[in-house]
Amino acid sequence: MLLRNFYRTAVRCNVRYYSGNLANNKPPKILITGGLGQLGVECAKYLRNKYGRENVLLSDIIKPSEEIVNDGPYLFVDILDFKGLQKIVVDHRVDWLIHFSALLSAIGEQNVPLAVRVNIEGMHNVIELAKQYRLRVFVPSTIGAFGPDSPRNPTPNVTIQRPRTIYGVSKVHAELLGEYYYYKFGLDFRCLRFPGVISSDPPGGGTTDYAIAIFHDMFRKGQYQCYLKPDTRLPMMHVKDALRALSEYLEVPNERLTRRVYNVTSMSFTPEELAEAMSKYVPEMRITYQPDSRQEIADSWPQVFDDSEARRDWNWKPEVDLDQLVRLMVKEVKEKIAANGF
Ligand SMILES: NC(=O)c1ccc[n+]([C@@H]2O[C@H](COP(=O)([O-])OP(=O)(O)OC[C@H]3O[C@@H](n4cnc5c(N)ncnc54)[C@H](O)[C@@H]3O)[C@@H](O)[C@H]2O)c1
C-alpha cells in the first residue's frame, strides 16, 4: 500500500512537468486532429471562445469550406504521418492535443483494415508524439468500448470490456495504452468515454446516429425510418454537455484525478421515447422501424452509463435534459436547413 502511494505520488509529480501553460496564465496552444467531423468543428468554436482564436488549430485530411478557414487556423494533418505530426507540433509550439480522428462503429465494420490503421496506428503516433513533446493529450472513448459481457444497466467506470466491433476494440486499446504511458512515463493522458453525442452537424457513421438523423428527416420529409427497434435504450448527451465535459476535464489539476479514463453521460432514452419528446414540437411526425446490422451493435452496448466517478472527482454534472435537447435540436436543425439545405 505504502509503495503504491509512493508510486502514485511519483507519477503525479512527473505529470506536472507535462502539463500545458495554464500555470503561467498563458493559454495553451491546442491541436485538434480529425477536426472536420461531427465534434471537431464545434469543439474548435468552444475552445477558441475560451483560449483565443489563434490558440486552437483545427486539422483534418479533408478540404475545408470557406467558413472553416474564416473561423480560424486550419491545417492538413494526416494522423498516419508521424513526421508531419512532429512538424506541426514543433512549428506551432503545441501544448495540448485533442485526438478526434477515427472511423466510428458502423463505418469501421465496413472497412476493418482502414479502421485498424486510423484508430490503432493513429493512436500509436499520437501517444508517442505526446510523450516526445510532453503534450497533454485528450482521446475520446465511447460506450462502444463495452460489449455483451459488460453489465449494461448501469455500466460502471471499471468493469469487463469485451467489445465486438473494431471501433470498440481500438478504443479499449487507446484507453489501456494511454493509462500505460501515464504510469510508465508520466504522460498527461486524459480520456472520457462519451455516450452518443447529439448535435445538428451530420454524424460520422456511428450506431447512435439515428438520434440526429431523425431531426433532419422529420423537417425534410415529415417521417423517419429508424434502423433500431423502438425500445433500444442507449446513453446520450447533447454536444454542449460533451464539449463542456471535455473542456472542464482538460483543466482539472492532476492531483484531483483518481483515473485517466472516466465515463460521462447526460441521459438514456429509446427511439420511441425520443419520438414522444419530439411530438410536442413536431406533432405531425411519423416514425417507422426497420432494424439493420446496427441493432446487434446497440444490443451489446450500455443502456445506462454510471458516471459517478467523474461527478465525484471533478464535479462533472450534465445540464441538458431530454426536453432541452429536443428544443435545441429543433431550433438548430431548422436553422441549418434554412441556411444551406442540409
Ligand atoms: N460523435 C459521437 O457520438 C461520439 C461518441 C463517442 C466518442 N466519439 C469520439 O469522438 C471523436 C470524434 O467523433 P466524430 O463524431 O467527430 O467523428 P467523425 O467520424 O465525424 O470525424 C472523424 C474525422 O476523422 C478524420 N480522419 C479520418 N482519417 C484520418 C486521418 N488519416 N488523419 C486525420 N484525420 C482523419 C475524418 O476525416 C473525420 O473528419 C472520435 O474519436 C469518436 O470515436 C464520438
The ligand as an SDF file (V2000), in Angstrom:
LIG
                    3D

 44 48  0  0  0  0  0  0  0  0999 V2000
  -19.9340   11.5220  -32.2080 N   0  0  0  0  0  0  0  0  0  0  0  0
  -20.1810   10.7290  -31.1770 C   0  0  0  0  0  0  0  0  0  0  0  0
  -21.3380   10.4360  -30.8350 O   0  0  0  0  0  0  0  0  0  0  0  0
  -19.0380   10.1490  -30.3880 C   0  0  0  0  0  0  0  0  0  0  0  0
  -19.2850    9.4010  -29.2320 C   0  0  0  0  0  0  0  0  0  0  0  0
  -18.2250    8.8620  -28.5240 C   0  0  0  0  0  0  0  0  0  0  0  0
  -16.9290    9.1020  -28.9260 C   0  0  0  0  0  0  0  0  0  0  0  0
  -16.7020    9.8340  -30.0450 N   0  0  0  0  0  0  0  0  0  0  0  0
  -15.3150   10.0120  -30.4910 C   0  0  0  0  0  0  0  0  0  0  0  0
  -15.0640   11.3780  -30.7440 O   0  0  0  0  0  0  0  0  0  0  0  0
  -14.1770   11.5140  -31.8550 C   0  0  0  0  0  0  0  0  0  0  0  0
  -14.7940   12.4410  -32.8830 C   0  0  0  0  0  0  0  0  0  0  0  0
  -16.0310   11.8900  -33.2720 O   0  0  0  0  0  0  0  0  0  0  0  0
  -16.8270   12.4630  -34.5180 P   0  0  0  0  0  0  0  0  0  0  0  0
  -18.2300   12.0410  -34.3260 O   0  0  0  0  0  0  0  0  0  0  0  0
  -16.4930   13.8920  -34.7170 O   0  0  0  0  0  0  0  0  0  0  0  0
  -16.1900   11.5760  -35.6900 O   0  0  0  0  0  0  0  0  0  0  0  0
  -16.3460   11.8010  -37.2680 P   0  0  0  0  0  0  0  0  0  0  0  0
  -16.3500   10.4530  -37.9040 O   0  0  0  0  0  0  0  0  0  0  0  0
  -17.4620   12.7320  -37.5560 O   0  0  0  0  0  0  0  0  0  0  0  0
  -14.9690   12.5310  -37.6190 O   0  0  0  0  0  0  0  0  0  0  0  0
  -13.7410   11.8540  -37.6350 C   0  0  0  0  0  0  0  0  0  0  0  0
  -12.7650   12.6360  -38.5080 C   0  0  0  0  0  0  0  0  0  0  0  0
  -11.5350   11.8950  -38.5840 O   0  0  0  0  0  0  0  0  0  0  0  0
  -10.9630   12.2290  -39.8390 C   0  0  0  0  0  0  0  0  0  0  0  0
   -9.9370   11.2660  -40.2740 N   0  0  0  0  0  0  0  0  0  0  0  0
  -10.1010   10.0500  -40.8610 C   0  0  0  0  0  0  0  0  0  0  0  0
   -8.8960    9.5490  -41.1990 N   0  0  0  0  0  0  0  0  0  0  0  0
   -7.9640   10.4590  -40.8270 C   0  0  0  0  0  0  0  0  0  0  0  0
   -6.5440   10.5190  -40.9330 C   0  0  0  0  0  0  0  0  0  0  0  0
   -5.8320    9.5370  -41.5050 N   0  0  0  0  0  0  0  0  0  0  0  0
   -5.9010   11.6110  -40.4360 N   0  0  0  0  0  0  0  0  0  0  0  0
   -6.5980   12.6180  -39.8710 C   0  0  0  0  0  0  0  0  0  0  0  0
   -7.9420   12.6210  -39.7570 N   0  0  0  0  0  0  0  0  0  0  0  0
   -8.6180   11.5560  -40.2300 C   0  0  0  0  0  0  0  0  0  0  0  0
  -12.1620   12.2240  -40.8020 C   0  0  0  0  0  0  0  0  0  0  0  0
  -11.8490   12.9320  -41.9640 O   0  0  0  0  0  0  0  0  0  0  0  0
  -13.2480   12.8490  -39.9460 C   0  0  0  0  0  0  0  0  0  0  0  0
  -13.4010   14.2210  -40.2170 O   0  0  0  0  0  0  0  0  0  0  0  0
  -13.9110   10.1000  -32.3650 C   0  0  0  0  0  0  0  0  0  0  0  0
  -12.6840    9.6420  -31.8670 O   0  0  0  0  0  0  0  0  0  0  0  0
  -15.0410    9.2900  -31.7930 C   0  0  0  0  0  0  0  0  0  0  0  0
  -14.6430    7.9680  -31.5540 O   0  0  0  0  0  0  0  0  0  0  0  0
  -17.7210   10.3690  -30.7790 C   0  0  0  0  0  0  0  0  0  0  0  0
  1  2  1  0
  2  3  2  0
  2  4  1  0
  4  5  1  0
  4 44  2  0
  5  6  2  0
  6  7  1  0
  7  8  2  0
  8  9  1  0
  8 44  1  0
  9 10  1  0
  9 42  1  0
 10 11  1  0
 11 12  1  0
 11 40  1  0
 12 13  1  0
 13 14  1  0
 14 15  2  0
 14 16  1  0
 14 17  1  0
 17 18  1  0
 18 19  2  0
 18 20  1  0
 18 21  1  0
 21 22  1  0
 22 23  1  0
 23 24  1  0
 23 38  1  0
 24 25  1  0
 25 26  1  0
 25 36  1  0
 26 27  1  0
 26 35  1  0
 27 28  2  0
 28 29  1  0
 29 30  1  0
 29 35  2  0
 30 31  1  0
 30 32  2  0
 32 33  1  0
 33 34  2  0
 34 35  1  0
 36 37  1  0
 36 38  1  0
 38 39  1  0
 40 41  1  0
 40 42  1  0
 42 43  1  0
M  CHG  2   8   1  16  -1
M  END
$$$$
